[in-house]
Amino acid sequence: MISRRQFLQIFPFGAVGAVVPNLLAHANSERFGIRGQTAPELAAEFWIDREGETGHFSVLDSRGKWIYLKCFQDWCPGCHAHGFPALKKVADAFDGDDRVAIVGIQTVFEGFSVNTGDKVRKLQLQYDLPITMGHDAGDPNGDHRPHTMRRYRTGGTPWVIIIDPSGEVLFNDYHINADKLIEYWKSVLA
């Protein structure tokens, strides 16, 4: 098992391949993320499996696996330009590997009439994602932040959370270098 320190040495924040460097200063602050903490359970309005059928995902039930959790919104330009291509790359690299769970969740904190639940399946098909996906609707009348954003202290979308097999959040930031993550996971899973 790799320690949090070893993981961060492999994936220092300069190596996340951030497209928007000014956001990294915020993402690495005390304000965002829960690195080093136990990953909380997700609360989503619904889940679909890789075939678009009603599905389920649980962080707690996935203990013992590496988890790649991608937060997105349909209307998010960064999600389409960088988030979904990275998600697709990681999902394809570990498709069928029961030691890894690749999950996408639409975390709606704005554009409530656009970032609707039906977009989850549309995006799954558009990017040919062989993964479980969910929809965390947020609250247009409250503080707007969905459960996932509050529990993981995400800074927006796109957002990546990496959880190790013991349930510890090792990475919680805007972008990660998908190629380096794939290389790393292949080496530790060999």
N, C-alpha and C positions, 0 to 999 in steps of 0.2 A: 504494500500500500504506500502510495506517495503522500508525503506530508504537504500541507498547505504551502509551506515555505519552498519546498522543491518545485511545486506546481508554478508558483509565482516566479521562481527563477527561470523556468522554462518559458513562461508566458508573462514576462514583465509588461507593464502597461505600454511601453514603447513598442512592443511586438504585437499588439492587438491589431495592428493594421488599420488604425482609425482613419476614416475618411474625413472626419470632422475633428481635427485636433483640439479646437477650442472647447469642445464638449468634454474631452477627457479630463480636463482640469476639474470640471464640475463632478464628473462621474467618480473620480478618485477621491473626492472630498468625503468628509464625515456625513454629508447630507444624503448620499445615495449608497445603496448596496448593503448587503449583510454578510460580506465575506467572513468566513471563519465561524459562522453560526450554523445551527442545525436548520436545514431547509424546512419551512412550514408547508403544510398541505395547501393545495390549490383549491379555490372555489370558483367553479365556472358554471355559467348558465347551462351549457351543454358541451358534450364531446362527440366527435365522430372518429371512426377508425379510418384506416387507410383506404377503405372502399367507400367512404362517405356514409356508412351506416352508423346508427347510434352506438357510441362507444363510451369508454371510461378511461380515466387516467388518475393515478394516485401516486404522489411522491412517496408516501409511506409504504405502499405496496411495492414500490420499485427499489426499496433498499437492497443493496447488493449489486446494483447496476450503476454505471455511469449515466447521468442524465444531462442531456443538452436541451435546455428549455429556451425557446425563442419567443419573445413577446413582439407583437406587431399590430399594426392597424392597416386596413385596406388602403386608405388614402395616403399613407406615409411614403413619400418619395424615397427616403433612405432605405425603407424596407424593400422596395422594389429594386432599387439600384444595387444594394449591397446585402441586405438582410436575407432575402429569399434565395439569391444565388449561393450564399454561404450555407444556408440551411439545406438547400438541395444537395450541395457537395458533401456535407457531413452525413445527411440522410442516406444518400446513395452509397457512401463508403461503408456504412454499418447496417445497411438493410439486411434483415435476417439474423443479425448478431444479437442474441438474447442477453448479452452482457451490457448492452447499451440501449437506452431509451431516448429516442429523438422525438420531441414534442413541440408543437407550435400552439400559442394561445393569443387570440386577439384581445388585447387589453385596451378597452375603449375608455378614453378620458376626454375626448373631444369628438366633434363630428358624429354625434350619436345617430343622426338620421342617415348617415352614409356608411359608417363602420358597423354594419348590422350583421347579425348571425349568419344570414345567407351568404355573406361574402367569404366565410371560412371555407366552405366547399368549393366555391368558385376559385379561390386562391390555391387550394389543394390540387385542383385539376389544372389550373394555369401553369403551375410550376412542377406538376407531376411529382408531388410529394408523397412518398410511401410511408406516411407517419400518422399518428393520432394528433388531432387538432381540436382546440376548444375555443369557447367564446366567453370572456369575462366582460359583461356588458357595462359595468360602471353605473353611475347614478347621475343622470342629467340634472336632477333636482337637488342633489346633495353636494358633496365636495368634489364630485366628478370622477374621483379615482376608483378604479375597480379594486377588488380584493387583492389580486396579484400584485398590483403596484404598491399597495399599502404594506402587504406582508413582506415583500422582497425589496421594498424601498427603491423601485426602479425609477430612472430619470426620464422615461418616455419610451419612444420606439424609434428605431429597432433597439432591442435590448436582448442580451444573451446572459443566461445563467447556467453555470456548470456546477453540478452536484456530484460529489464523489460517492462511491458505493456505501460509505458509512453514513451518508446523509448530510455531510458538511458542504456548505456552499463555498466553492473554491474560486469561482469567478462570477462577477455580477457587474456588467458594464455594457456600454453601447455596442462594441464590435469585438470580435476575436478573429485571429488569423485562422481560417478554416483549415488551410493546408498544414499548418503547424500542429493544430489540434488533432487532425487525422493521423499525422505521423506519430505524435505522442501516444494517442490511444492505441494505435496498432502495435507500438513497441511494448506498452504495458500489458496489452491483452494477448501478446504472442505466447 
